[in-house]
Amino acid sequence: MAKHRAPEGSSTDFDAATVALADVSGDYTIDVAHTRIGIRARHAMVTTVRGAFTDFAGEAHLDTLHPEASSVSIRIRTASVDTGQADRDAHLRSPDFLDVERWPEMVFTSTGVEQVDEETYEVSGDLTIRDVTRPVTVEFSLTGSAKDPFGNTRVGFEGALSIKRSDWGLVWNTPLDTGGVLVSDRIQVEFDVSVIRSA
């Protein structure tokens, strides 16, 4: 059993994913209403603070027969960061962190896709934050595909990326009297993505 997960068979288990569509090749747009781009960081070395970006857009091209021909791009409005605490969000938007007035967007653009197994893909690409671009690789799992009640072809993916924010120039911190720092350098970006095939 994975750490910090409910036991198998508990009331929190989700229904099994659908894999009803054999071929999901095509061009897609991210369904913002059913997608979450989350972030996690350690605070004061004792707890995890979670948040999300709420304003973003993206496109994907999926090729079932030739996964290496697939691609994805995501643009995130940095001012949309939301951790549920107004003062903290204001600090994250300030020049100490995202500097949203100067750098209003962060962008991920894929440079390659490799299929690892039937449901897992490694997506390599360039991540740009505060005008610094660095290569990253995100492992995505296919969580299902279906025709929704409105006739849309819909595909779901989940993935996570661990980065050091200092690599993108986000270096603000405060040392603690007991050792360590107030905010972890390493943060995790989480993707729960639903895409809809373009008409």
Rosetta blueprint (number, residue, H / E / L):
1 M L
2 A L
3 K L
4 H L
5 R L
6 A L
7 P L
8 E L
9 G L
10 S L
11 S L
12 T L
13 D L
14 F L
15 D L
16 A L
17 A L
18 T L
19 V E
20 A L
21 L L
22 A L
23 D L
24 V L
25 S L
26 G E
27 D E
28 Y E
29 T E
30 I E
31 D L
32 V H
33 A H
34 H H
35 T L
36 R E
37 I E
38 G E
39 I E
40 R E
41 A E
42 R E
43 H E
44 A L
45 M L
46 V L
47 T E
48 T E
49 V E
50 R E
51 G E
52 A E
53 F E
54 T L
55 D L
56 F E
57 A E
58 G E
59 E E
60 A E
61 H E
62 L E
63 D L
64 T L
65 L L
66 H L
67 P H
68 E H
69 A H
70 S L
71 S E
72 V E
73 S E
74 I E
75 R E
76 I E
77 R E
78 T H
79 A H
80 S H
81 V E
82 D E
83 T L
84 G L
85 Q L
86 A H
87 D H
88 R H
89 D H
90 A H
91 H H
92 L H
93 R H
94 S L
95 P L
96 D L
97 F L
98 L L
99 D L
100 V L
101 E L
102 R L
103 W L
104 P L
105 E E
106 M E
107 V E
108 F E
109 T E
110 S E
111 T E
112 G E
113 V E
114 E E
115 Q E
116 V E
117 D E
118 E L
119 E L
120 T E
121 Y E
122 E E
123 V E
124 S E
125 G E
126 D E
127 L E
128 T E
129 I E
130 R L
131 D L
132 V E
133 T E
134 R E
135 P E
136 V E
137 T E
138 V E
139 E E
140 F E
141 S E
142 L E
143 T E
144 G E
145 S E
146 A E
147 K E
148 D L
149 P L
150 F L
151 G L
152 N L
153 T E
154 R E
155 V E
156 G E
157 F E
158 E E
159 G E
160 A E
161 L E
162 S E
163 I E
164 K E
165 R H
166 S H
167 D H
168 W H
169 G L
170 L L
171 V L
172 W L
173 N L
174 T L
175 P E
176 L L
177 D L
178 T L
179 G L
180 G L
181 V E
182 L L
183 V E
184 S E
185 D E
186 R E
187 I E
188 Q E
189 V E
190 E E
191 F E
192 D E
193 V E
194 S E
195 V E
196 I E
197 R E
198 S L
199 A L
